[in-house]
Amino acid sequence: MLHYKATLKSIALILSFSSSAIAENANFLPNIETASEGAFKAGLFYDNVEKTNVTLGLEQKNIFGTDDHAFMNFRYGEHSSAFETRFTDPDIFETIWSRTLSFSSRQLSPNTATLRGFAFGGFNTELSFSRPINSKKRLGFIFGFDLLDFQESQDLPTAVLNSAALQNNKLKTSYLAIQTKYSSLIGTTFPTSGSEINGSFEIGDVNSISYTLLQVSAQKFYPLSEKVFITSKIATSIGTAHGSEFPFSKNTPLGGAGTVRGFKHNSLGLLSPLDISGEPAALGGQFALAASLEAGTLLGASEKLIAFIFFDAGNASNNRQDMRIKALEHSRGIGIRWKSPLGPIDASYAKAINPSNPNLIEEFQISLGSFF
């Protein structure tokens, strides 16, 4: 990692923009004498979804002599590119509230291996406020705007083309979200005891279609000994729309590492044929449910390696009936997690149990990479 220091003297002017790359606050800061310190970062990542991608990052503390922290990140891969920046004031107005202004832009190209045979791009800007309630609980509020642009795609799923939310091949979304987090996780390199609960309630408008989205996830670790533990996880997402269909851009996708292993990334949910080629494209679902049970053990004196076995279940759909236990997809398998010198490695081998669509199966999944 490359570090640097910079001393800014005289007058600094920050220009802000919020429509195409990254959003900043506009400020006029005279006579800045305080030195600020930051770090450059570079990273190389690999996973089943995007294959190899390169990431470059920049962190800057006490930007222009204030207590604001700046973070910028650029990622480029075979099927996607993204640019993100955040400006955070950890104690806005000298209170326990923190303020973060963020902006991100992205471009995704066709990736038929993950059932995304169409392209789109866009940007997102958010203003968020959060505060700790106590040492284990946190509360946050987010105001945001998101634009998705499908104009450059030569082929689109019929469900997208026929959606009432799509106007001029674009989706404009404004939203407000309330988020809560509770965490009592304990562990040196990996959590091995405690629990964590995350909740989010979002209301918004997608091209004049109002919607609500409730998402809850929870995980709990049950230590059986100093190095052996069981983990249970569950996550659900429920979307509703008022006066029209639920906007597809707010669907929740499942499948792949972190949800239902043994299935392709984000493959569970609505499969809509592309208008020209007829190939299926995955769009997630208005309703989603995922659960996992994992038994693992820490290996080695440094406890940087975990071997585990697991059982996953889940599904995403626009039909609430598909959330019944008998309608869920199931898989079982083994895996390892390793905090290697090159970064964290997560690899799993899973077998789907009586899959409803064998074309969605992907048995071996791996992710590797880190900043350095």
Backbone hydrogen bonds in HBPLUS format (Angstrom, degrees):
<---DONOR---> <-ACCEPTOR-->    atom                        ^
c    i                          cat <-CA-CA->   ^        H-A-AA   ^      H-
h    n   atom  resd res      DA  || num        DHA   H-A  angle D-A-AA Bond
n    s   type  num  typ     dist DA aas  dist angle  dist       angle   num
A0040-PHE N   A0002-LEU O   2.75 MM  38  5.21 170.6  1.76 167.7 168.8     1
A0004-TYR N   A0038-GLY O   3.36 MM  34  5.84 159.3  2.41 136.6 136.8     2
A0038-GLY N   A0004-TYR O   3.31 MM  34  5.84 169.1  2.32 157.4 159.6     3
A0006-ALA N   A0036-SER O   3.16 MM  30  5.72 162.0  2.19 163.0 168.1     4
A0036-SER N   A0006-ALA O   3.11 MM  30  5.72 173.5  2.12 157.2 156.9     5
A0031-ASN N   A0010-SER O   2.86 MM  21  4.60 106.3  2.41 114.2 133.2     6
A0032-ILE N   A0010-SER O   3.27 MM  22  6.05 151.0  2.36 156.3 155.2     7
A0012-ALA N   A0029-LEU O   3.24 MM  17  5.53 168.9  2.26 144.2 147.6     8
A0029-LEU N   A0012-ALA O   3.26 MM  17  5.53 163.8  2.29 159.3 161.6     9
A0014-ILE N   A0027-ASN O   3.33 MM  13  5.49 176.1  2.33 153.6 154.7    10
A0061-LYS N   A0037-GLU O   3.06 MM  24  5.76 166.0  2.08 151.0 152.6    11
A0039-ALA N   A0059-GLU O   2.87 MM  20  5.28 150.0  1.96 140.9 148.7    12
A0059-GLU N   A0039-ALA O   2.93 MM  20  5.28 166.5  1.95 156.3 160.9    13
A0041-LYS N   A0057-GLY O   2.82 MM  16  4.76 154.5  1.89 141.2 137.1    14
A0057-GLY N   A0041-LYS O   2.84 MM  16  4.76 170.2  1.85 133.9 134.8    15
A0372-PHE N   A0042-ALA O   2.71 MM 330  5.67 148.0  1.81 159.4 166.8    16
A0043-GLY N   A0055-THR O   2.74 MM  12  4.93 145.3  1.86 153.7 153.5    17
A0055-THR N   A0043-GLY O   2.93 MM  12  4.93 169.1  1.95 141.3 141.9    18
A0045-PHE N   A0053-ASN O   2.97 MM   8  5.39 169.9  1.98 165.2 167.5    19
A0053-ASN N   A0045-PHE O   2.98 MM   8  5.39 155.4  2.04 141.9 146.6    20
A0046-TYR N   A0368-LEU O   2.67 MM 322  5.15 147.0  1.77 159.2 165.1    21
A0368-LEU N   A0046-TYR O   2.75 MM 322  5.15 152.0  1.82 156.1 162.1    22
A0047-ASP N   A0051-LYS O   3.18 MM   4  5.01 142.3  2.33 116.0 125.8    23
A0051-LYS N   A0047-ASP O   3.00 MM   4  5.01 129.8  2.26 135.7 144.1    24
A0054-VAL N   A0076-TYR O   2.87 MM  22  5.39 153.1  1.94 158.8 157.1    25
A0076-TYR N   A0054-VAL O   2.86 MM  22  5.39 157.9  1.91 154.3 161.9    26
A0056-LEU N   A0074-PHE O   2.80 MM  18  5.21 159.2  1.84 153.2 160.5    27
A0074-PHE N   A0056-LEU O   2.76 MM  18  5.21 162.5  1.79 159.2 164.9    28
A0058-LEU N   A0072-MET O   2.84 MM  14  5.13 152.2  1.92 151.4 152.5    29
A0072-MET N   A0058-LEU O   2.85 MM  14  5.13 158.0  1.89 152.1 158.4    30
A0060-GLN N   A0070-ALA O   2.82 MM  10  4.98 158.8  1.87 151.4 151.1    31
A0070-ALA N   A0060-GLN O   2.75 MM  10  4.98 172.0  1.76 154.4 156.7    32
A0065-GLY N   A0062-ASN O   3.15 MM   3  5.34 141.7  2.30 135.3 125.5    33
A0063-ILE N   A0068-ASP O   3.03 MM   5  5.69 159.1  2.08 152.3 154.0    34
A0066-THR N   A0063-ILE O   3.04 MM   3  5.59 169.4  2.05 123.7 125.4    35
A0069-HIS N   A0088-THR O   2.73 MM  19  5.06 156.0  1.78 143.5 151.6    36
A0088-THR N   A0069-HIS O   2.80 MM  19  5.06 163.3  1.83 149.5 154.4    37
A0071-PHE N   A0086-ARG O   2.88 MM  15  5.13 149.1  1.97 151.1 155.2    38
A0086-ARG N   A0071-PHE O   2.75 MM  15  5.13 148.7  1.85 146.5 155.3    39
A0073-ASN N   A0084-GLU O   2.79 MM  11  5.18 153.2  1.86 156.5 157.8    40
A0084-GLU N   A0073-ASN O   2.87 MM  11  5.18 159.2  1.91 154.2 159.3    41
A0075-ARG N   A0082-ALA O   2.88 MM   7  5.20 167.5  1.90 154.0 156.0    42
A0082-ALA N   A0075-ARG O   2.88 MM   7  5.20 156.9  1.94 147.2 150.5    43
A0077-GLY N   A0080-SER O   2.79 MM   3  5.25 145.8  1.90 170.1 178.3    44
A0109-SER N   A0079-HIS O   2.83 MM  30  4.98 169.3  1.84 140.4 143.9    45
A0081-SER N   A0107-GLN O   2.98 MM  26  5.35 143.2  2.12 145.2 155.8    46
A0107-GLN N   A0081-SER O   2.89 MM  26  5.35 151.1  1.97 156.0 158.8    47
A0083-PHE N   A0105-SER O   2.85 MM  22  5.28 156.7  1.91 153.4 157.5    48
A0105-SER N   A0083-PHE O   2.81 MM  22  5.28 153.8  1.88 152.1 160.9    49
A0085-THR N   A0103-PHE O   2.89 MM  18  5.51 150.3  1.98 159.4 168.1    50
A0103-PHE N   A0085-THR O   2.94 MM  18  5.51 154.7  2.00 157.2 161.7    51
A0087-PHE N   A0101-LEU O   2.83 MM  14  5.19 148.1  1.94 142.8 153.6    52
A0101-LEU N   A0087-PHE O   2.86 MM  14  5.19 160.7  1.90 145.1 150.1    53
A0089-ASP N   A0099-ARG O   2.74 MM  10  5.12 158.2  1.79 153.0 160.4    54
A0099-ARG N   A0089-ASP O   2.89 MM  10  5.12 158.1  1.94 143.0 149.4    55
A0094-GLU N   A0091-ASP O   2.80 MM   3  5.00 132.7  2.02 147.0 136.7    56
A0092-ILE N   A0097-TRP O   2.89 MM   5  5.83 129.5  2.14 147.5 160.5    57
A0095-THR N   A0092-ILE O   3.05 MM   3  5.71 143.6  2.18 117.1 124.8    58
A0098-SER N   A0130-SER O   2.78 MM  32  5.40 160.5  1.82 158.9 165.8    59
A0130-SER N   A0098-SER O   3.07 MM  32  5.40 154.5  2.14 141.8 149.2    60
A0100-THR N   A0128-SER O   2.96 MM  28  5.26 162.5  1.99 147.5 151.4    61
A0128-SER N   A0100-THR O   2.92 MM  28  5.26 168.0  1.94 154.4 158.5    62
A0102-SER N   A0126-GLU O   2.94 MM  24  5.31 167.8  1.96 154.3 158.3    63
A0126-GLU N   A0102-SER O   3.05 MM  24  5.31 158.3  2.09 136.7 142.4    64
A0104-SER N   A0124-ASN O   2.84 MM  20  5.28 155.4  1.90 156.7 162.4    65
A0124-ASN N   A0104-SER O   2.78 MM  20  5.28 152.6  1.85 156.1 161.2    66
A0106-ARG N   A0122-GLY O   3.00 MM  16  5.74 159.6  2.04 153.1 156.3    67
A0122-GLY N   A0106-ARG O   3.04 MM  16  5.74 139.3  2.21 163.6 161.6    68
A0108-LEU N   A0120-PHE O   2.80 MM  12  5.47 176.1  1.80 174.2 174.3    69
A0120-PHE N   A0108-LEU O   3.02 MM  12  5.47 152.7  2.09 144.8 152.4    70
A0111-ASN N   A0116-ARG O   2.54 MM   5  5.03 175.6  1.54 148.6 150.3    71
A0114-THR N   A0111-ASN O   3.09 MM   3  5.81 154.4  2.15 118.6 124.9    72
A0116-ARG N   A0111-ASN O   3.06 MM   5  5.03 159.2  2.10 133.3 133.0    73
A0115-LEU N   A0112-THR O   3.10 MM   3  4.73 164.7  2.13 105.3 104.6    74
A0282-ALA N   A0115-LEU O   2.88 MM 167  5.48 164.5  1.91 149.9 152.3    75
A0121-GLY N   A0149-ASP O   3.06 MM  28  5.28 157.2  2.12 142.1 149.1    76
A0149-ASP N   A0121-GLY O   2.74 MM  28  5.28 166.5  1.75 154.9 155.2    77
A0123-PHE N   A0147-LEU O   3.11 MM  24  5.46 135.8  2.32 133.7 146.6    78
A0147-LEU N   A0123-PHE O   2.92 MM  24  5.46 165.9  1.94 165.6 167.4    79
A0125-THR N   A0145-PHE O   2.97 MM  20  5.50 162.3  2.00 160.1 165.8    80
A0145-PHE N   A0125-THR O   2.95 MM  20  5.50 153.2  2.02 159.0 166.7    81
A0127-LEU N   A0143-PHE O   2.83 MM  16  5.26 159.2  1.88 156.4 163.6    82
A0143-PHE N   A0127-LEU O   2.89 MM  16  5.26 163.1  1.92 148.0 153.7    83
A0129-PHE N   A0141-PHE O   2.86 MM  12  5.27 154.2  1.93 149.9 158.4    84
A0141-PHE N   A0129-PHE O   2.73 MM  12  5.27 153.1  1.80 155.2 164.5    85
A0131-ARG N   A0139-LEU O   2.89 MM   8  5.57 151.3  1.97 158.0 167.2    86
A0139-LEU N   A0131-ARG O   2.96 MM   8  5.57 167.7  1.98 164.4 167.3    87
A0133-ILE N   A0137-LYS O   2.92 MM   4  5.25 160.6  1.95 123.0 129.3    88
A0183-SER N   A0136-LYS O   2.89 MM  47  5.20 153.2  1.96 143.2 152.1    89
A0138-ARG N   A0181-LYS O   2.84 MM  43  5.15 141.2  1.99 148.0 155.4    90
A0181-LYS N   A0138-ARG O   2.98 MM  43  5.15 146.7  2.09 148.7 149.2    91
A0140-GLY N   A0179-GLN O   2.84 MM  39  5.00 151.8  1.92 153.5 151.9    92
A0179-GLN N   A0140-GLY O   2.90 MM  39  5.00 169.3  1.91 139.2 142.7    93
A0142-ILE N   A0177-ALA O   2.88 MM  35  5.05 156.6  1.94 149.5 152.5    94
A0177-ALA N   A0142-ILE O   2.90 MM  35  5.05 157.4  1.96 143.4 150.0    95
A0144-GLY N   A0175-TYR O   3.00 MM  31  5.37 167.6  2.02 151.8 152.7    96
A0175-TYR N   A0144-GLY O   3.02 MM  31  5.37 159.5  2.06 144.5 146.0    97
A0146-ASP N   A0173-THR O   2.72 MM  27  5.00 156.1  1.78 149.4 156.3    98
A0173-THR N   A0146-ASP O   2.80 MM  27  5.00 169.9  1.81 157.6 159.6    99
A0148-LEU N   A0171-LEU O   2.94 MM  23  5.07 157.8  1.99 145.1 152.2   100
A0171-LEU N   A0148-LEU O   2.90 MM  23  5.07 155.0  1.96 146.4 152.0   101
A0150-PHE N   A0169-ASN O   2.88 MM  19  5.27 173.1  1.88 169.2 169.2   102
A0153-SER N   A0150-PHE O   3.19 MM   3  5.63 161.0  2.23 114.2 120.1   103
A0275-ASP N   A0156-LEU O   2.82 MM 119  5.77 162.7  1.85 146.6 148.2   104
A0160-VAL N   A0157-PRO O   3.01 MM   3  5.32 134.8  2.22 104.4 116.5   105
A0161-LEU N   A0157-PRO O   3.06 MM   4  6.46 163.9  2.09 155.1 159.2   106
A0158-THR N   A0273-PRO O   2.96 MM 115  6.09 156.6  2.02 157.8 157.6   107
A0162-ASN N   A0158-THR O   2.90 MM   4  5.95 152.8  1.98 148.7 155.0   108
A0163-SER N   A0160-VAL O   3.19 MM   3  5.15 160.3  2.23 103.2 109.1   109
A0166-LEU N   A0163-SER O   3.37 MM   3  5.63 150.1  2.46 103.3 110.3   110
A0167-GLN N   A0170-LYS O   3.17 MM   3  5.39 179.1  2.17 152.5 152.3   111
A0170-LYS N   A0167-GLN O   2.95 MM   3  5.39 146.7  2.06 110.0 119.6   112
A0207-ASN N   A0172-LYS O   3.07 MM  35  5.64 147.3  2.18 165.1 160.7   113
A0174-SER N   A0205-ASP O   3.11 MM  31  5.52 153.4  2.19 148.1 154.5   114
A0205-ASP N   A0174-SER O   2.91 MM  31  5.52 151.5  1.99 158.1 166.8   115
A0176-LEU N   A0203-ILE O   2.88 MM  27  5.54 159.2  1.92 165.6 172.7   116
A0203-ILE N   A0176-LEU O   2.95 MM  27  5.54 163.8  1.98 161.4 164.7   117
A0178-ILE N   A0201-PHE O   2.94 MM  23  5.37 156.8  2.00 145.3 151.8   118
A0201-PHE N   A0178-ILE O   2.98 MM  23  5.37 156.6  2.04 149.4 157.0   119
A0180-THR N   A0199-GLY O   2.93 MM  19  5.20 159.1  1.97 146.3 150.0   120
A0199-GLY N   A0180-THR O   3.04 MM  19  5.20 164.9  2.06 144.9 146.1   121
A0182-TYR N   A0197-ILE O   2.85 MM  15  5.12 155.5  1.91 152.0 158.5   122
A0197-ILE N   A0182-TYR O   2.80 MM  15  5.12 154.9  1.86 145.8 153.5   123
A0184-SER N   A0195-SER O   2.77 MM  11  5.33 165.1  1.80 168.9 171.0   124
A0186-ILE N   A0193-SER O   2.87 MM   7  5.30 152.6  1.95 150.1 147.6   125
A0192-THR N   A0186-ILE O   2.81 MM   6  6.13 163.1  1.84 160.4 158.0   126
A0193-SER N   A0186-ILE O   3.32 MM   7  5.30 145.5  2.45 148.2 150.1   127
A0221-PHE N   A0194-GLY O   2.85 MM  27  5.47 168.8  1.86 174.0 176.9   128
A0196-GLU N   A0219-GLN O   2.91 MM  23  5.44 152.8  1.98 156.6 160.1   129
A0219-GLN N   A0196-GLU O   2.92 MM  23  5.44 152.8  2.00 155.4 162.5   130
A0198-ASN N   A0217-SER O   2.84 MM  19  5.28 167.1  1.86 155.9 160.0   131
A0217-SER N   A0198-ASN O   2.91 MM  19  5.28 160.7  1.95 154.6 158.5   132
A0200-SER N   A0215-GLN O   2.84 MM  15  5.19 146.9  1.95 157.6 162.1   133
A0215-GLN N   A0200-SER O   2.92 MM  15  5.19 165.4  1.94 156.5 159.6   134
A0202-GLU N   A0213-LEU O   2.87 MM  11  5.06 163.3  1.90 145.8 151.5   135
A0213-LEU N   A0202-GLU O   2.83 MM  11  5.06 147.4  1.93 147.7 152.9   136
A0204-GLY N   A0211-TYR O   3.14 MM   7  5.57 158.7  2.18 148.1 149.4   137
A0211-TYR N   A0204-GLY O   3.05 MM   7  5.57 153.3  2.12 142.9 145.3   138
A0206-VAL N   A0209-ILE O   2.85 MM   3  5.02 166.2  1.87 137.3 139.2   139
A0209-ILE N   A0206-VAL O   2.97 MM   3  5.02 150.7  2.06 106.4 115.8   140
A0242-HIS N   A0210-SER O   3.15 MM  32  5.74 156.8  2.21 150.4 149.0   141
A0212-THR N   A0240-THR O   2.92 MM  28  5.31 153.8  1.99 146.7 150.5   142
A0240-THR N   A0212-THR O   2.98 MM  28  5.31 160.7  2.02 149.6 152.1   143
A0214-LEU N   A0238-ILE O   2.94 MM  24  5.24 170.4  1.95 150.7 152.8   144
A0238-ILE N   A0214-LEU O   2.86 MM  24  5.24 159.4  1.90 152.7 159.7   145
A0216-VAL N   A0236-THR O   3.04 MM  20  5.52 160.6  2.08 152.7 158.5   146
A0236-THR N   A0216-VAL O   2.85 MM  20  5.52 158.4  1.90 160.7 168.1   147
A0218-ALA N   A0234-ILE O   2.86 MM  16  5.50 155.0  1.92 162.7 170.3   148
A0234-ILE N   A0218-ALA O   2.94 MM  16  5.50 154.5  2.00 159.8 164.3   149
A0220-LYS N   A0232-SER O   2.92 MM  12  5.46 151.7  2.00 152.3 161.2   150
A0232-SER N   A0220-LYS O   3.01 MM  12  5.46 160.3  2.05 153.7 159.7   151
A0222-TYR N   A0230-ILE O   2.70 MM   8  5.02 163.0  1.73 157.0 162.2   152
A0230-ILE N   A0222-TYR O   2.95 MM   8  5.02 152.0  2.03 128.8 137.4   153
A0224-LEU N   A0228-VAL O   2.77 MM   4  5.37 160.1  1.81 139.0 144.9   154
A0225-SER N   A0228-VAL O   3.19 MM   3  5.13 147.9  2.30 145.8 139.9   155
A0298-LEU N   A0227-LYS O   2.83 MM  71  5.01 153.0  1.90 139.1 147.7   156
A0229-PHE N   A0296-GLY O   2.98 MM  67  5.58 163.9  2.01 158.7 161.3   157
A0296-GLY N   A0229-PHE O   2.91 MM  67  5.58 160.5  1.95 158.2 164.6   158
A0231-THR N   A0294-GLU O   2.65 MM  63  4.96 163.7  1.67 151.3 156.7   159
A0294-GLU N   A0231-THR O   2.79 MM  63  4.96 162.2  1.82 153.8 158.4   160
A0233-LYS N   A0292-SER O   2.87 MM  59  5.03 157.4  1.92 150.5 152.4   161
A0292-SER N   A0233-LYS O   2.89 MM  59  5.03 153.8  1.96 141.3 141.8   162
A0235-ALA N   A0290-ALA O   2.82 MM  55  5.25 152.5  1.90 157.6 160.2   163
A0290-ALA N   A0235-ALA O   2.90 MM  55  5.25 159.9  1.94 156.6 158.9   164
A0237-SER N   A0288-ALA O   2.94 MM  51  5.00 152.3  2.02 141.5 140.4   165
A0288-ALA N   A0237-SER O   2.98 MM  51  5.00 149.5  2.07 146.5 146.2   166
A0239-GLY N   A0286-GLN O   3.09 MM  47  5.25 131.3  2.34 140.4 152.5   167
A0250-LYS N   A0247-PRO O   3.06 MM   3  5.82 165.6  2.08 122.9 127.4   168
A0251-ASN N   A0248-PHE O   3.06 MM   3  5.21 165.8  2.08 111.3 113.4   169
A0252-THR N   A0285-GLY O   2.77 MM  33  5.22 168.7  1.78 145.8 142.7   170
A0285-GLY N   A0252-THR O   3.00 MM  33  5.22 151.2  2.09 115.2 122.2   171
A0268-LEU N   A0254-LEU O   2.92 MM  14  5.15 160.3  1.96 150.4 149.4   172
A0266-ASN N   A0255-GLY O   2.96 MM  11  4.58 158.0  2.01 121.2 116.3   173
A0256-GLY N   A0260-VAL O   2.94 MM   4  5.37 150.8  2.03 131.2 122.1   174
A0259-THR N   A0256-GLY O   3.11 MM   3  5.85 164.4  2.14 139.7 142.8   175
A0362-GLU N   A0262-GLY O   2.93 MM 100  5.06 167.6  1.95 115.4 119.2   176
A0264-LYS N   A0360-LEU O   2.76 MM  96  5.57 157.6  1.81 164.6 170.1   177
A0267-SER N   A0264-LYS O   3.17 MM   3  5.33 153.6  2.24 134.2 126.8   178
A0270-LEU N   A0284-GLY O   2.77 MM  14  5.40 165.6  1.79 137.8 135.1   179
A0283-LEU N   A0270-LEU O   2.88 MM  13  5.32 157.3  1.93 159.8 164.9   180
A0272-SER N   A0281-ALA O   2.86 MM   9  5.25 158.5  1.91 155.5 153.5   181
A0281-ALA N   A0272-SER O   2.84 MM   9  5.25 141.1  1.99 127.4 139.1   182
A0274-LEU N   A0279-GLU O   2.77 MM   5  5.40 155.0  1.83 144.7 151.4   183
A0278-GLY N   A0274-LEU O   2.95 MM   4  4.65 135.9  2.15 118.9 130.5   184
A0287-PHE N   A0317-SER O   2.82 MM  30  5.43 165.2  1.84 163.2 168.4   185
A0317-SER N   A0287-PHE O   2.89 MM  30  5.43 157.9  1.94 152.4 158.9   186
A0289-LEU N   A0315-ASN O   3.01 MM  26  5.70 155.7  2.07 162.0 169.7   187
A0315-ASN N   A0289-LEU O   2.93 MM  26  5.70 145.3  2.05 152.4 163.6   188
A0291-ALA N   A0313-ALA O   2.75 MM  22  5.27 159.9  1.79 160.6 161.5   189
A0313-ALA N   A0291-ALA O   2.89 MM  22  5.27 149.6  1.99 160.1 157.8   190
A0293-LEU N   A0311-PHE O   2.93 MM  18  5.32 155.6  1.99 151.1 159.1   191
A0311-PHE N   A0293-LEU O   2.89 MM  18  5.32 142.3  2.04 149.2 160.4   192
A0295-ALA N   A0309-ILE O   3.02 MM  14  5.52 160.0  2.06 152.0 158.3   193
A0309-ILE N   A0295-ALA O   2.99 MM  14  5.52 153.4  2.07 150.2 156.9   194
A0297-THR N   A0307-ALA O   2.98 MM  10  5.66 148.6  2.08 153.8 163.7   195
A0307-ALA N   A0297-THR O   3.18 MM  10  5.66 158.8  2.23 155.6 157.3   196
A0299-LEU N   A0305-LEU O   2.79 MM   6  5.31 159.2  1.83 158.1 159.1   197
A0303-GLU N   A0300-GLY O   3.27 MM   3  5.28 147.6  2.38  98.1 107.4   198
A0339-LYS N   A0304-LYS O   2.90 MM  35  5.25 158.9  1.94 150.8 157.9   199
A0306-ILE N   A0337-ARG O   2.80 MM  31  5.10 156.6  1.85 151.8 158.3   200
A0337-ARG N   A0306-ILE O   2.90 MM  31  5.10 147.7  2.00 142.2 150.3   201
A0308-PHE N   A0335-GLY O   2.96 MM  27  5.39 162.6  1.99 152.0 151.6   202
A0335-GLY N   A0308-PHE O   2.91 MM  27  5.39 144.5  2.04 154.5 152.9   203
A0310-PHE N   A0333-GLY O   2.92 MM  23  5.48 154.0  1.99 149.0 149.3   204
A0333-GLY N   A0310-PHE O   3.10 MM  23  5.48 154.1  2.17 142.0 143.3   205
A0312-ASP N   A0331-SER O   2.87 MM  19  5.22 159.9  1.91 143.7 150.6   206
A0331-SER N   A0312-ASP O   2.98 MM  19  5.22 151.4  2.07 144.8 144.1   207
A0314-GLY N   A0329-GLU O   2.93 MM  15  5.36 148.2  2.03 145.4 153.9   208
A0329-GLU N   A0314-GLY O   2.89 MM  15  5.36 161.5  1.93 141.7 141.9   209
A0322-ASP N   A0319-ASN O   3.04 MM   3  5.71 154.6  2.11 118.3 125.0   210
A0323-MET N   A0320-ARG O   3.07 MM   3  5.65 161.5  2.11 118.4 121.5   211
A0324-ARG N   A0321-GLN O   3.30 MM   3  5.93 163.6  2.33 118.2 119.0   212
A0327-ALA N   A0324-ARG O   2.94 MM   3  5.32 140.9  2.09 109.9 121.5   213
A0328-LEU N   A0325-ILE O   3.25 MM   3  5.44 159.8  2.29 106.4 112.4   214
A0353-ILE N   A0330-HIS O   2.80 MM  23  5.29 171.9  1.80 139.2 139.3   215
A0332-ARG N   A0351-LYS O   3.10 MM  19  5.57 152.7  2.18 140.6 146.7   216
A0351-LYS N   A0332-ARG O   2.82 MM  19  5.57 164.0  1.85 165.4 166.3   217
A0334-ILE N   A0349-TYR O   3.04 MM  15  5.57 146.6  2.15 152.4 156.8   218
A0349-TYR N   A0334-ILE O   2.88 MM  15  5.57 162.2  1.91 164.4 167.5   219
A0336-ILE N   A0347-ALA O   2.93 MM  11  5.54 152.6  2.00 152.8 161.0   220
A0347-ALA N   A0336-ILE O   3.06 MM  11  5.54 167.6  2.07 159.3 163.3   221
A0338-TRP N   A0345-ILE O   2.89 MM   7  5.10 156.3  1.94 146.2 152.8   222
A0345-ILE N   A0338-TRP O   2.76 MM   7  5.10 154.0  1.82 147.8 156.9   223
A0340-SER N   A0343-GLY O   3.25 MM   3  5.09 133.0  2.48 124.1 119.4   224
A0343-GLY N   A0340-SER O   2.96 MM   3  5.09 162.4  1.99 110.3 115.6   225
A0346-ASP N   A0367-SER O   3.04 MM  21  5.38 161.9  2.08 152.2 157.2   226
A0367-SER N   A0346-ASP O   2.92 MM  21  5.38 141.6  2.07 143.2 155.1   227
A0348-SER N   A0365-GLN O   2.89 MM  17  5.45 155.0  1.95 158.7 165.4   228
A0365-GLN N   A0348-SER O   3.01 MM  17  5.45 163.7  2.03 154.8 158.8   229
A0350-ALA N   A0363-GLU O   2.90 MM  13  4.94 162.2  1.93 135.1 140.0   230
A0360-LEU N   A0357-ASN O   3.07 MM   3  5.89 170.2  2.08 127.5 130.4   231
A0361-ILE N   A0358-PRO O   3.30 MM   3  5.60 170.9  2.31 113.3 115.6   232
